[in-house]
Structure formats: structure tokens, C-alpha cells
Amino acid sequence: MQFGFSTNAFREYELTDAIEELADAGYDGVEILLDEPHLYPPTATEDEIGAVQDTLESNDIAISNGNAFMLTAIEDFHHPSFIEPDADYRRERVDYTLAALETAAKLNIPHISIEPGGPIPEEKSREWAMDTFINGLEEVAARAEDVGVDVLVEPEPDLLIETSEEFLDLLERVDSDRIRCNFDAGHFYCVGEDPAALVADLHEYTPHYHLEDIPADRTHEHTQLGDGTMDIDGFLGELEDRGYDGFVTIELYPYEETAVETARDAMAYLEEHGWA
């Protein structure tokens, strides 16, 4: 398998500088944050996209994934979501995701990851939230099919889709092979599931994985590899046993103040344990 690192930990860096740092740290790939301050699809210029392409080529590093989950350019990580009560505000998330697909296609990124609906509004039912999310996904899926880019729904604690069962239920309601899973091992661990055991259940729907460690109390806190209690070796061993040769992207966005050191320490962990 190959390892990437997400630039959402490098928000204090220019995107091209972050790519160079991650290549120097030994990563095979880099997950591009499709948000400010990096590459924001609604306003990204051809020159900006070209600069990213040139930097990737000159540093011999690939793109592991396009992160279209976070949306601080408008408000924050989760808002606007696909399930905002206000239709115009909700529309902003859908339009952003459509633009992200177009940018991903220009960069030959095979998939983008998106939020799993969003936080369920207090005044709305889960049924309403699911129907609303599916309506948005169907429009996104149509564009994904047009441009040839997969849309990876990323289950996350406290959002509409949290568990593997909820994700599989969602798939049954969306008629598109372009809707797949961004398997975040830490997220599943937080909601009481065993990431290693889930590999078998979700592998056919999963072209990309996120990895971080999680504290012993399973709080949703992205933690440096080896500093939490997840069975990282067991999880990676399951991927290896299945012959997975795609990307596992390390996602440690809380470490902005020590991004380079954190990326290097994560790589050191992978090397020490014989994975990289």
C-alpha cells in the first residue's frame, strides 16, 4: 500500500510548500485540501491548478485524495452542510461539491471525500435529513459520473452517517456506482467499531482510507500514530492481507503548529513498524 498525508494539517503553509515538505518526508502521496487557504474550487484559477501540477511532478509525488469535507471558506468544517434547513444555504454545499469534482477532474484526482450529510438540525427528523442528503447526493453523483471522479462519503461521529451499517444503508438508497466510502479508521473506532474487522465489510466500496490514532476513551480527537489506543498494525495488516495497493492518508489536522514535525513523526512510526 501507499501512504499519503493530508494538507489540512498544513493550513499555515502555501499548498505548494506543503507538497514539497511531504515529498521530502517520504510520502508517496498528498491529500489536497479543497478549501481555503489551499485550493478552493469555486475560485481556483488555471494558474493555481497548474502550479500544483508542476509541484507534484517536480517532487515525484501523487495526489492520494481530494478533501472536499472541510469548508472554512464559507463557515466551518461542517457548515454549510448537505442538510441545512435553509435551502439556499444548503445549496452552497452542493454547488461547492460540484465545483470540487470539476477541479478534481482537472488534477486527475480519482476521488474526493465529503461530509456524511452533516449535523442533524435540532428541528428536523433523521428521516428528513436522510431524504435531503440523498437528494443532494443524487445531483452530485450525476456530475461525478460526467467527470469520472468518485464521491467518497466519510462517516464521522455526531454527523448523519456515523457507522458502517448507516453507510451501507445509504448505499442502498443511492443509485450510482460513483458514491463510495472514505474509510476513516479513527472515526469508526470512535463510534465503537473495530476498524480492522470492518475492512472485510467495506473494502469493495472503499478506494481510499484515512488513518490517525484515537485516545483510549474514544473521543473524536485525531492523535499522532502510536499515541492513542487503536490497533494500527492490525488495521494495516488487514489491508495488506487483502492486497490493497491504494492510499492510506494520515490525517492529523489538529497539529497545524507542528505540521512538518508531525508528518515526519508519523512517517517514522510507519517505518519503525515496517509499513513504509
N, C-alpha and C positions, 0 to 999 in steps of 0.2 A: 504494500500500500504506500501511498504518498502522503506527506504531511504539509499542511499549509498553516498560515497564521492570519488571523483577521486584522485588517487595518482599523477596526473600530477601537482598538487599544492605542492607536497612533493618531488620535484626533488633534494632538498638538503639533503634528508634522504635516508637511506637504505630502500628498499622496505619492508622488514620485520618490521622495526621500524615504518614505516608509517602505516602498517596494525595494529600494536599494538596501536598506537595513536588513530586511527579512531575507533577501537573497544572500547577503553576507553572513547571516546567522545560520545558513544551511538549509533553509526551507525549499521544498520543491515547488510550492505554490503560495499564492497570496489571495485571501478573500477581500474583494474590493468593497468598501463601504459606499453604497449608492445613496449618499446623503452628504450634506454639508458637515465638515469642511472639505470633504474629498470630492467625489464625482456625483453631483446631484443631477439626475437625468433631465428634469424639466428645463434646466438652464445650461447643461453641459454643451460645450462647443466642439466642433470638429477638431480644433487645435488641441483642446484639453484631452480629448479621446486619443488623438494621435500621439501626444506626449506620453500617455500611459502605455500605449502600444510600443513606442520606442524604448521606454524604460524597461518594460518586460523583456523585450528582445535582447537588449544590450546586457541585461543581467541574467539571461537564460533562466527565467522563472515563469511559471504558468499562472493562470487565474484558477483558483480552486472553486470559487463560487462568487455570485453577486449578492451582497447582503442588502436586500430591499425590505428589511424588517423595521429598522430604526428610521424615524422620520423627524429628526430635530429641526430640519429646515422649516417645518411648519409649526410643530409644537414640541413633541417629545417622542420617546421610543414608541409609545402605544397609541398616540393620538395625532391626527385623526385615524380612527380605525375603520374596518370594514363594517362595523355595526354601530356607528354613531346614530343616535335618534334623529339628528338633523340631517336630512338628505343631502343638502348642499355640502356640508362638512364631510359627510361620508364619501361624497363624490370626489373630494380631493384625494383621498387614499386610493380610490380606484384609478383615477387619472394618473397619479404618481406611479402606480404599479404598471400601468400600460406603457408609460414612458421608460420605466426601468427595463421592461422587456425589449424595447427598441434599442436602448443603449447596450444591453447585454448582447443582442444580436450583432451590433457593430463591433463589439470586442470579442466575438466568438466565445462568449461565456455560455456553457451548456445549460445552466440553470440559475435561477435566483431564488432566495429564500424569503418568505413573507411571514407576517404575524398570523397566528391562527384565529382570525376573526378580530379579537381584541377583548378588552374587559367588558363583561356583560353589563349594560346600563341598569342601574337600580330599578328604573321604572319599566323595564322591559323583561319579557319572559325569555327563557332559554330557547323555546320554540321560535319566537320571533327572531332572536339573534341568529339561530342556525339558518332560518329561511333567508334572512338578509345577507348573511355571509355567502351562502350558496349563490344567491343572485349576483353578487359581485364577482365571485369566483368564475361563474359561467362566462361573464364578459371577459375576464382576464384570460380564461382558458382559450377563448376564441382567438385572441391576439397571440397567445403563446403558440397556438397551432400555426398561425400565419407566419410567425418569425422563426419558428423552430427552436424555442427555448422552453425548458421545463419550469414549472412553478412549484416550488417545494414549500408546503405548509409545515411550519415548525411548531409542534406542540410545546406549550410553555405553562408553568404553574400560574394559576389565578386568571388565565385567559379562557376563551370559549372552548378551545380544544387543548386539554391537558394530558390525556392518557393515550396509550396505544389503541385501546378499544374505541375511544372517541374519534381518533383519526381514521380507523378502519370504517367506522360508521359513516364518517364524512365521505370517504371514497365511494361508498355505495350510492351516494346521492348526487355525485358529480360525474357526468358522462364525458370524461376526457382523460386520455392517457397522459396528457401533459401535466396533470395535477398529481404530485408525488410527495414524498416526505423528506424534510430535512431533519434527520435523526440527531437530536441534541442529547447526548448521553446523560449529562448532568440534569437536564430538565426532567427526564423520565425518572432519574434517581430521586429527585426532589418530591415527586408525587407517589413515591413508594414502590416504583417498579425497578426491576433488575435489568440494567442496560444490556448486559451480556446475554441474558436469556431472551431479550426482545429482538436481538439480531435475527434470529431464525424467523420470527413472526413478520418482520418488516423489511427484510433485506430485498425482496423483489420490488418494493416500492421506493427504495432508498438509494439514490445515486451519490449522496454526499452526507457526511457526518460532522457534527460539532463535538468537541471534547474540551472539558475543563474538569477540575476536581470540585467537590462539594463538601462542606463541613459535616461533621458527624450527626448533627441534628437535622440534616437535610434541608436547611434553609437555602433559599434560592440565592446563593452568593457564589459567583464564579471565582474559583480559588485555584492558585497555582498547582500544577500537577505534582502530586505527592504530598501536598499539604492538607488534603481532605481525607475522606474515608472510602471513596469509590474504589472498586476493583478495576483499576485501569488496565492492568495486564490481562485480566480475564476478558474484558470487553474487546481489547485489541486482538487477543488470541482468537476470539470468535470470528472476527473479521478475517484474520489471516487463514484460519481453517477453511473459510468459505472461498478463499482465493480472491478476496476483494483487492483490486488494484487501483481503486479510485482514491479520492482525497479524504483525509480526516483533517479538519481545520481546527486548530486550537483557538478558542475564543475567550479572551481574558480582558474584556473591555474595562473592568474597574481599575486596571493598572496603568492608566494614562500617564501618571507622573514618572513611571519607571518602565515605559513601554519596551525599549531596546533590551534592557537587562531582563525583563520578564520573558520576552521572546527567546532570548538566549538561554535562560534557565530552563524553560520548557523544552527546548531542543536538547539541552544537556540531560534532562530526565529521560527523554525518549532514547537518546544514545546510550545512556547508562543501563537502561532496561532492554537494550537490544532491538529496539523498534526502528531506529533511524541510523 
